[in-house]
Structure formats: C-alpha cells, structure tokens
C-alpha cells in the first residue's frame, strides 16, 4: 500500500467552498451573486495582505465557473459541487482550462506574448478558460502594456484573475479594466476558531491561550498561523500548552511585561535592569521585546479606558489580569510610557548598543513621575479657597499697592478673628495632602537671621510659635540683604561654575523692580554672558537666600557708551594698525583678556581669520 504523502495544514485544509473562506464574506457573497445572475466580469483584481485567501478565492471562482452541475442543484445556488468531472479534475490538478501563472518569474514581454497566443484557443470541455496571475505587480511596464489590448477586449471564453499584495504598483490602465476586491486582515478570533476546528480534525489538544498565541503569531494571516501550528505540533506533540509553546516559539513570556509595569509602579530601577538581564539571557530579540512591550502597554490603556475588554487579543484570564493591573495607572501615565517605547523601537534599529538603549528607556520609565488628575486638583483648590478665612469681600475695592517702605507685619495671632469651625466630614485636604500633590506652598514664613546692620538695628527675632504670621520683605530691605551677602553668593557660584563666578566678581546688585533683580556689570560682554546664565543663577540665588524666592528674573545692566557727536562727514579710512600694538592694548585694557591670562596662562595670538 502506497504511503500517504504528508501535507502541511495550510494545503491540507485549504478551503474548497466559498463558505469555508475565513472572514472574507464581502468578497464571497459578491462573487456568488455574480454567478447566480450570470454577471461575471472578464477581469478581477484581488488585493490584500499575504495569507488572507486571495489565490484561494481565485481558485474557487475558477472551479465554480466551470462546474458542470446546474446552479439550481448546487449548494446555495453558487457553490461548486465537487462531484462533476470538471471539479474533480480541478482538485486533482489536471484541469486544462485553469492556468496559474507566477508574475514574479514570468514578467517579461515574451511571457505576455505567449499568454496572448494561448488565450485565443477555446477551452476544452469547459465554460471558461481562467488565467490566475499571482503577484501581478511584478510585471514590467512593457509587459503591462503588452497585456492592455487583450485585457480590454478579451475573447468571450477568457477570464483573468489578478492577485497582488501591492495594488499601488499596478498601472492605472490595468486597474481601470478590472473589478477590484480588497481582502481584509483576518481577526484573531476568526483564526482561533479555525485553528480549533483543525485541532479537532487532527486530534490535537490545545488550551485557549495556546491557540491565541498561534493566532497572534499569524498577525492577521491564516496561512502564517497554520505554519506556526505545524511547527508547534512538531515541537510539542499533540498536547499544546502555553508555557511550553511560548518557549518553543521564542515568544517573550507575558510575565516579563507585567514585571516591567510593576517596576514602573514601584519606581524600581534595579528591577528594570534585572528584567533586561533576563531578556538577554533567554535569547529574546530586543526589537521583538520592545514591540511586545508596546502592545502590553496598549492593552493596559484599553483596560483602563474602556469597560469592554474585547479589544484585548488575549484569553479571558489574561484580560482579567490586564483589568486588575491597569487600575494602578492613569491614562496620561500609560500614554507617556507608550511614547517612550515608540521612541525605543526606532532607536534599536540603528543603535550599536541596543541593550544600553533598552536599559535607559526602562530606567526612564521607572523614574517617570505619576500624573495628577487636573480635575481633582482644581476641585481641591476650589474647596481650599472657599474655606479660607481671609478671603476679601467681592464688593470691596481692590487694595492699593503700598509704596516701598519698612517691613510689613501681619497682626499678632491673638488679635486675629476666630476661624469658623469646620465639620470633620467637610474638612478640606490638609496641608500635607496638598503638599504631596502640588509640592511646597508658594508662600512660606520668611525667616531671617541677619547680623546687625550699619544703622544699628537688631536682626528680627525668630518666631516662637508655629502661627500663620507672614513676613513680607520690602524691595529695599531685600536689596540691602543681597548687596551685603553678594560676595558670599559669588564664591558659591564659583565653586559650581568657575567661569561664571569669575565674571560675577565685578558685579553688584543695583535695584529691584517688581520681581526682577537688576545687577550692574561694568562690561557689556560680561552682561551678555551672564544673561545666558540667568536660569542657573536664579536657581542658585533661590537656594542661597530664602528671602530671594520672590525674585523671578535677573537682568544685567552695563554702562551705555557716551553719546556720539552729531554726524559729520565720514573721515578717511584709517590705516590698518599693527597687530602687535592691538594685542598689547587688549592685554592692558580688556578685563576678559586679563583674567584669561592670569587664571589660565593664555597667550595672545594674531590669527589669519580661519
């Protein structure tokens, strides 16, 4: 007895009827109606992703057209009977009236000319002569042009079916002569249902998670999923379990992705590095890990934003796990994490150190601060404003701004009006709660600890009680304090940025206008340099003096040059100076050049302008 030849699942379970074609009902119903109404076109173009049934649909249409059974006796009045001589010959591969041509290897003008010669010959014992040209976009422009006339006015017995994954590469003159059908990517649920049917037919036992993994491996193509199924059966036998199957196919374990998001929630950078080590040690591809992490974050976002979890392509147990894990994140957090992973995918392709890029991204994710619900924050502010005892009357005129003068103090705590009692259940958020949400308050008690000034006034005594007494520094007092402690501030800056501290040595605070501190600089070049360091200097000033927190800007003022005389007739151009004299004058007059020479031992050199 002859041994039966083994066929892969994609060929063994290839659809033989229109109703067996998975997830392409919009195509099959149209073709069956054309058969019932006898309204077949002379050229069709089937386009879509790979492995979704384009060539299979073309074969089914060719078989149904040449089926010898009357339409009234067929299933659904359109399906091929699979019993007549034409159907049996087609399924056995000996039909002389159906031609399958691969355009990738027959793309020359000579191949099309040969096709035109065979088209003239009528079919042998069949209704139509069907030409199925796969990957038609691979034909050259000359071959397309040679096919135009035949395609526009074909013989009545000829039918052309083109299949392609890239319809945009087909000439518009060809597209205009065809009826186009776009095949869809097959949903995961439909692939799982088809795999379950094949498992029953093959006697293979598989759990839902394994079938879901195979379906997702196909990425919308049933043929790819069936190839993965054949590989899984060869690796694991007739019993498929998710853990063994994931390890055999090299798929990243889902627990690793959940470990990443757990470390993000806890801010655990060490755990992130351990995850990367496990990924590398297990031999997973870093690019695939990044793609899987993006899909994992997308599933968390779906679980966080939508009550229906059907958009998550996973089993029921995994969906429940996503729903529980998503409660620890806000939508804004997940969107920021997705942005980081999207950037990582593009960097991994061109990086010479992909592991380092992955570690940096995961560490950024672990250190990312959590988002705060703005509505909740605004509601908290509104409640705090309503319960404030010092809220001014809305009808009262706005207070006038006092002139600069001595320090202004609020009334003692004993003379303040009593605060209204607030019930515990209506109590607003405490200061610790608001501090954790918004950071430290904008207004804090200003404590000063200064020695006696030149005028003989003693320093202010520290506040003994933790009351709400606030001290508002006047601009004059703050300016005096800054002028007194400015040399100490300059030394502090020089310890951090030496070149900035050197330039600050020839400066002094000049005035305060609003919240802007004006500093006198004797050289315009120094002023420009220090203005570029404004942000850094302002941060250092806030850290140096608590009273300077009210300052929000620094401006540097240099002496303006004296007014020039009225414009007169332009004097003749002076003779070029001797470079040696110019360098010597710079050495004597320029403070910048003097400091460079004194501090760094620089030498002046007259260059050639390059």
SULPEUR-V145668 format. One record per residue. N is the residue number from 1. RES is the residue in one small letter. SS is DSSP state (a for helix, b for strand, c for the rest). PSI is psi in degrees with one decimal (* if undefined). Layout:
BEGIN
N,RES,SS,PSI  N,RES,SS,PSI
END
This chain:
BEGIN
1,x,c,132.2  2,x,c,133.7  3,x,c,134.8  4,x,c,134.6  5,x,c,137.3  6,x,c,135.5  7,x,c,141.0  8,x,c,159.9  9,x,a,-34.0  10,x,a,-30.5  11,x,a,-37.7  12,x,a,-37.2  13,x,c,32.8  14,x,c,134.8  15,x,c,137.2  16,x,c,-5.7  17,x,c,158.9  18,x,a,-37.0  19,x,a,-15.9  20,x,a,-9.6  21,x,c,126.0  22,x,c,127.1  23,x,c,26.7  24,x,c,42.1  25,x,a,-32.3  26,x,a,-25.2  27,x,a,-47.8  28,x,a,-38.8  29,x,a,-38.9  30,x,a,-43.3  31,x,a,-38.6  32,x,a,-37.8  33,x,a,-37.6  34,x,a,-36.7  35,x,a,-43.8  36,x,a,-40.0  37,x,a,-1.3  38,x,c,46.3  39,x,c,52.4  40,x,c,135.7  41,x,c,173.2  42,x,c,-9.6  43,x,b,133.3  44,x,b,147.8  45,x,b,115.5  46,x,b,118.9  47,x,b,154.1  48,x,c,177.7  49,x,c,170.5  50,x,c,150.6  51,x,c,23.8  52,x,c,-1.0  53,x,c,21.7  54,x,a,-53.5  55,x,a,-36.5  56,x,a,-43.2  57,x,a,-37.7  58,x,a,-41.2  59,x,a,-40.0  60,x,a,-41.5  61,x,a,-41.7  62,x,a,-40.6  63,x,a,-40.6  64,x,a,-32.9  65,x,a,-41.9  66,x,a,2.6  67,x,c,132.9  68,x,c,-7.1  69,x,c,134.1  70,x,c,152.2  71,x,a,-34.3  72,x,a,-25.1  73,x,a,-3.8  74,x,c,162.2  75,x,a,129.0  76,x,a,16.3  77,x,a,23.5  78,x,c,-28.9  79,x,c,145.7  80,x,c,146.7  81,x,c,-27.1  82,x,c,15.6  83,x,c,-27.4  84,x,c,169.1  85,x,a,-37.1  86,x,a,-41.7  87,x,a,-42.8  88,x,a,-41.1  89,x,a,-37.3  90,x,a,-44.0  91,x,a,-26.1  92,x,c,-2.2  93,x,c,24.8  94,x,c,20.6  95,x,c,136.9  96,x,c,4.5  97,x,c,3.3  98,x,b,123.3  99,x,b,125.3  100,x,b,121.7  101,x,b,133.0  102,x,b,110.8  103,x,c,-19.6  104,x,c,-32.2  105,x,c,-4.0  106,x,c,61.3  107,x,c,14.3  108,x,c,167.4  109,x,a,-37.3  110,x,a,-36.4  111,x,a,-39.0  112,x,a,-37.6  113,x,a,-40.2  114,x,a,-37.3  115,x,a,-40.5  116,x,a,-33.7  117,x,a,-40.4  118,x,a,-23.6  119,x,a,-31.7  120,x,c,-26.0  121,x,c,127.6  122,x,c,161.0  123,x,c,157.0  124,x,c,102.2  125,x,c,28.6  126,x,c,170.2  127,x,c,-41.8  128,x,c,155.8  129,x,b,112.8  130,x,b,129.6  131,x,b,115.0  132,x,b,112.7  133,x,b,108.2  134,x,b,148.4  135,x,c,52.4  136,x,a,-21.9  137,x,a,-10.8  138,x,a,-8.2  139,x,c,145.2  140,x,c,164.1  141,x,a,-38.1  142,x,a,-38.8  143,x,a,-40.8  144,x,a,-45.7  145,x,a,-34.5  146,x,a,-24.3  147,x,a,-12.1  148,x,a,-51.2  149,x,a,-41.8  150,x,a,-37.4  151,x,a,-29.6  152,x,a,-40.0  153,x,c,71.5  154,x,c,162.6  155,x,c,153.1  156,x,c,-20.2  157,x,c,2.5  158,x,b,142.1  159,x,b,127.7  160,x,b,134.5  161,x,b,115.4  162,x,b,140.7  163,x,b,136.7  164,x,b,150.6  165,x,c,-8.6  166,x,c,77.6  167,x,a,-21.5  168,x,a,-14.2  169,x,a,-7.0  170,x,c,139.2  171,x,c,140.8  172,x,a,-31.8  173,x,a,-27.7  174,x,a,-43.1  175,x,a,-37.4  176,x,c,-14.7  177,x,c,4.3  178,x,c,154.3  179,x,b,121.7  180,x,b,134.7  181,x,b,124.0  182,x,b,119.1  183,x,c,143.4  184,x,c,156.7  185,x,c,138.2  186,x,c,129.3  187,x,c,156.0  188,x,a,-40.0  189,x,a,-38.6  190,x,a,-37.5  191,x,a,-40.6  192,x,a,-41.8  193,x,a,-41.1  194,x,a,-40.4  195,x,a,-36.4  196,x,a,-39.1  197,x,a,-41.6  198,x,a,-35.4  199,x,a,-40.8  200,x,a,-42.9  201,x,a,-33.0  202,x,a,-6.0  203,x,c,32.9  204,x,c,133.1  205,x,b,124.1  206,x,b,141.1  207,x,c,170.0  208,x,a,-38.6  209,x,a,-36.3  210,x,a,-44.1  211,x,a,-36.8  212,x,a,-38.7  213,x,a,-43.8  214,x,a,-39.5  215,x,a,-42.1  216,x,a,-29.3  217,x,a,-31.0  218,x,a,-21.5  219,x,c,48.3  220,x,c,-2.2  221,x,c,118.1  222,x,a,-35.3  223,x,a,-41.6  224,x,a,-38.1  225,x,a,-38.0  226,x,a,-34.2  227,x,a,-40.6  228,x,a,-33.9  229,x,a,-43.9  230,x,a,-42.1  231,x,a,-39.8  232,x,a,-41.4  233,x,a,-37.9  234,x,a,-32.9  235,x,a,-41.4  236,x,a,-4.3  237,x,c,-154.3  238,x,c,5.7  239,x,b,113.6  240,x,b,122.4  241,x,c,147.1  242,x,a,-46.1  243,x,a,-48.0  244,x,a,-39.5  245,x,a,-40.8  246,x,a,-40.2  247,x,a,-37.2  248,x,a,-36.7  249,x,a,-3.3  250,x,c,27.9  251,x,c,136.9  252,x,c,132.4  253,x,c,137.0  254,x,a,-28.0  255,x,a,-29.0  256,x,a,-39.9  257,x,a,-41.2  258,x,a,-32.8  259,x,a,-37.1  260,x,a,-48.2  261,x,a,-29.6  262,x,a,-41.7  263,x,a,-32.7  264,x,a,-43.3  265,x,a,-38.2  266,x,a,-9.5  267,x,c,36.7  268,x,c,95.8  269,x,a,-36.1  270,x,a,-38.1  271,x,a,-34.6  272,x,a,-44.4  273,x,a,-35.6  274,x,a,-35.9  275,x,a,-43.6  276,x,a,-40.6  277,x,a,-40.7  278,x,a,-38.0  279,x,a,-45.2  280,x,a,-41.7  281,x,a,-32.2  282,x,c,-7.6  283,x,c,16.8  284,x,c,146.7  285,x,c,129.8  286,x,a,-33.4  287,x,a,-42.5  288,x,a,-34.8  289,x,a,-41.6  290,x,a,-40.7  291,x,a,-43.0  292,x,a,-34.8  293,x,a,-38.3  294,x,a,-41.6  295,x,a,-36.9  296,x,a,-45.2  297,x,a,-36.2  298,x,a,-40.7  299,x,a,-38.8  300,x,a,-39.1  301,x,a,-39.9  302,x,a,-44.8  303,x,a,-29.4  304,x,a,-31.6  305,x,a,-23.6  306,x,c,139.0  307,x,c,-26.0  308,x,c,125.2  309,x,c,14.6  310,x,c,-19.6  311,x,c,-9.9  312,x,c,117.8  313,x,c,81.3  314,x,c,173.2  315,x,c,171.2  316,x,a,-40.3  317,x,a,-40.8  318,x,a,-35.9  319,x,a,-42.0  320,x,a,-36.6  321,x,a,-40.7  322,x,a,-40.7  323,x,a,-37.9  324,x,a,-42.0  325,x,a,-27.9  326,x,a,-18.3  327,x,c,-16.7  328,x,c,-2.2  329,x,c,150.9  330,x,c,161.4  331,x,a,-40.3  332,x,a,-37.0  333,x,a,-46.9  334,x,a,-35.3  335,x,a,-40.8  336,x,a,-39.1  337,x,a,-40.4  338,x,a,-37.8  339,x,a,-40.6  340,x,a,-42.5  341,x,a,-36.0  342,x,a,-41.7  343,x,a,-36.2  344,x,a,-40.7  345,x,a,-41.4  346,x,a,-33.9  347,x,a,-32.4  348,x,a,-30.2  349,x,a,-30.7  350,x,a,1.1  351,x,c,141.2  352,x,c,-14.8  353,x,c,75.9  354,x,a,-33.6  355,x,a,-42.0  356,x,a,-39.8  357,x,a,-40.0  358,x,a,-42.6  359,x,a,-42.4  360,x,a,-42.2  361,x,a,-43.5  362,x,a,-35.8  363,x,a,-37.5  364,x,a,-39.8  365,x,a,-38.9  366,x,a,-30.0  367,x,c,4.2  368,x,c,125.9  369,x,c,149.0  370,x,c,147.2  371,x,c,156.1  372,x,c,134.5  373,x,c,116.2  374,x,a,-36.5  375,x,a,-41.2  376,x,a,-38.8  377,x,a,-43.3  378,x,a,-37.5  379,x,a,-38.5  380,x,a,-41.5  381,x,a,-39.8  382,x,a,-40.3  383,x,a,-38.8  384,x,a,-37.5  385,x,a,-36.1  386,x,a,-31.1  387,x,c,3.6  388,x,c,128.4  389,x,c,-18.9  390,x,c,24.0  391,x,c,125.5  392,x,c,155.9  393,x,c,138.6  394,x,c,-25.4  395,x,c,-13.7  396,x,c,145.7  397,x,c,153.3  398,x,c,142.0  399,x,c,146.0  400,x,c,149.9  401,x,c,122.1  402,x,c,152.1  403,x,c,155.9  404,x,c,135.5  405,x,c,-157.1  406,x,c,171.2  407,x,c,140.7  408,x,b,129.4  409,x,b,149.7  410,x,c,169.2  411,x,c,153.9  412,x,c,160.4  413,x,a,-30.1  414,x,a,-30.6  415,x,a,3.0  416,x,c,146.8  417,x,c,147.7  418,x,c,145.2  419,x,c,145.7  420,x,c,143.3  421,x,c,137.9  422,x,c,130.6  423,x,c,149.0  424,x,a,-37.9  425,x,a,-22.9  426,x,a,9.7  427,x,c,132.2  428,x,c,174.3  429,x,c,141.5  430,x,c,170.1  431,x,a,-33.8  432,x,a,-35.7  433,x,a,-44.8  434,x,a,-34.0  435,x,a,-40.9  436,x,a,-24.2  437,x,a,-44.0  438,x,a,-0.8  439,x,c,-170.9  440,x,c,151.0  441,x,c,156.9  442,x,c,-33.5  443,x,c,123.0  444,x,c,164.7  445,x,c,131.6  446,x,c,112.1  447,x,c,129.1  448,x,c,144.8  449,x,c,73.7  450,x,c,150.0  451,x,c,170.3  452,x,c,137.9  453,x,c,-178.2  454,x,c,-23.1  455,x,c,-4.2  456,x,c,3.9  457,x,c,138.2  458,x,c,155.9  459,x,c,154.7  460,x,c,138.3  461,x,c,145.3  462,x,c,151.2  463,x,c,129.8  464,x,c,-35.2  465,x,c,152.1  466,x,c,70.5  467,x,c,-177.3  468,x,c,19.3  469,x,c,124.3  470,x,c,146.2  471,x,b,120.8  472,x,b,115.5  473,x,c,132.6  474,x,c,156.8  475,x,a,-35.2  476,x,a,-43.5  477,x,a,-40.4  478,x,a,-39.5  479,x,a,-41.1  480,x,a,-40.3  481,x,a,-39.6  482,x,a,-41.7  483,x,a,-34.8  484,x,a,-39.4  485,x,a,9.2  486,x,a,-43.4  487,x,a,-37.9  488,x,a,-39.0  489,x,a,-39.5  490,x,a,-42.0  491,x,a,-35.9  492,x,a,-43.2  493,x,a,-39.2  494,x,a,-28.6  495,x,a,-25.9  496,x,a,-51.2  497,x,c,103.2  498,x,a,-40.2  499,x,a,-33.0  500,x,a,-40.4  501,x,a,-36.3  502,x,a,-41.3  503,x,a,-32.9  504,x,a,-15.4  505,x,c,-28.7  506,x,c,28.2  507,x,b,164.7  508,x,b,145.6  509,x,b,133.2  510,x,b,-46.5  511,x,b,165.5  512,x,b,121.6  513,x,b,105.9  514,x,c,-115.2  515,x,c,21.1  516,x,b,128.8  517,x,b,122.9  518,x,b,128.9  519,x,b,131.8  520,x,b,131.5  521,x,b,136.3  522,x,c,-12.7  523,x,c,129.2  524,x,a,-33.3  525,x,a,-39.9  526,x,a,-40.2  527,x,a,-43.1  528,x,a,-40.3  529,x,a,-44.1  530,x,a,-31.7  531,x,a,-32.3  532,x,a,-20.2  533,x,c,20.4  534,x,a,-47.5  535,x,a,-45.3  536,x,a,-45.2  537,x,a,-36.5  538,x,a,-39.5  539,x,a,-43.4  540,x,a,-36.9  541,x,a,-41.1  542,x,a,-39.4  543,x,a,-27.7  544,x,a,-42.8  545,x,c,121.0  546,x,a,-31.7  547,x,a,-19.5  548,x,a,6.4  549,x,a,-26.1  550,x,a,-12.1  551,x,c,132.9  552,x,c,-5.4  553,x,b,151.2  554,x,b,132.9  555,x,b,141.1  556,x,b,126.0  557,x,b,126.7  558,x,b,153.0  559,x,c,133.9  560,x,c,147.3  561,x,c,152.7  562,x,c,149.2  563,x,c,135.3  564,x,c,158.0  565,x,c,160.3  566,x,c,149.2  567,x,c,130.8  568,x,c,-177.6  569,x,c,136.2  570,x,c,125.4  571,x,c,161.1  572,x,c,148.3  573,x,c,130.1  574,x,c,159.2  575,x,c,144.4  576,x,c,138.0  577,x,c,160.6  578,x,c,126.0  579,x,a,-34.2  580,x,a,-40.7  581,x,a,-38.5  582,x,a,-45.7  583,x,a,-38.9  584,x,a,-38.4  585,x,a,-39.1  586,x,a,-39.7  587,x,a,-34.6  588,x,a,-30.3  589,x,a,-28.0  590,x,c,119.1  591,x,a,-31.5  592,x,a,-46.4  593,x,a,-39.3  594,x,a,-42.4  595,x,a,-37.7  596,x,a,-41.0  597,x,a,-41.9  598,x,a,-43.9  599,x,a,-37.6  600,x,a,-1.9  601,x,c,32.4  602,x,c,156.1  603,x,c,139.8  604,x,c,138.0  605,x,c,130.1  606,x,c,104.9  607,x,c,177.6  608,x,c,16.0  609,x,c,0.7  610,x,c,*
END
